């Protein structure tokens, strides 16, 4: 896939530049997030920090980067931050159905052998996990002690992705564990390896059209898959999805409260401060409240899920 280079003035050209030349997807109709867009760590509220740390270290293989009495940042072996945990004593666990906000966040491993080794690690410690083959990726699914959803996955090469009527072909098929584990080699799981990143976030929302207005038209993500049952998948740069949205929580789903275990914030990292400002301006022009937080910008979707726009 060919990608245009960033033009010299991303602010003046914010409505038309940095568009991947691809034969699939529906581009955002106005401001469009640049192809270099990626995700940063997620911020979660949990009920018991020591219990969560035990899980995130022993099951997921994350390492503590920073910690104080009520919070911790964990990441991969190379120090890449992936999760920030903040404790709220007595926070109510996430229910699998019936609540808006986080469905899962997804940790992207650098290659298939890493996923194979993680799978064998889970089997060795007796950790339960779901599994799926999504055609563009292979994934394992877990829930932390507060019921917050986690995906750990590896992408298939982009050269193998295919599109049908401009939509990327994605599915939820059984994972071929026998074939997967043949790639593990003799190396054992040593924790989240160097090159691990935050791949995507998937949210329960109340209405897909309203969610599209915020994330596609205003924030500037392209539509990648839009005919999956009650779901929508969005991305920048031709990726299969940086964001999944669904209405599977049901028509009467409630918003999380301050007393719930929940997603506090997810991060969109852009290549320059000009891009951050342009994305914030696009949201503001569409009528959404945007808050300046020391050069980062924070906006909440219609169901109060906060997204932070920043650069590194």
Secondary structure, DSSP 8 states (H G I E B T S, - for coil): -EE----S-TTTTTTT-S-EE-SSSB--SSS---TT-EE--EEEEES-HHHHHHHHHHTS--EEEEE-SSEEEEE-TT--EEEEEEE-TT-B---SSSB-EEEEEEEE-SSHHHHHHHHHHHHHHT---EEEE-SSEEEEEEE-TT--EEEEEEE--GGG--EETTEE----B---HHHHHTT-TT----SS-TT-EEEEEEEE-S-HHHHHIIIIIIS--EEEE--STTEEEEESTT-S-SEEEE-TT-TT-B---TTB-EEEEEEEE-SSHHHHHHHHHHHHHTT--EEEETTEEEEE-TT--EEEEE--
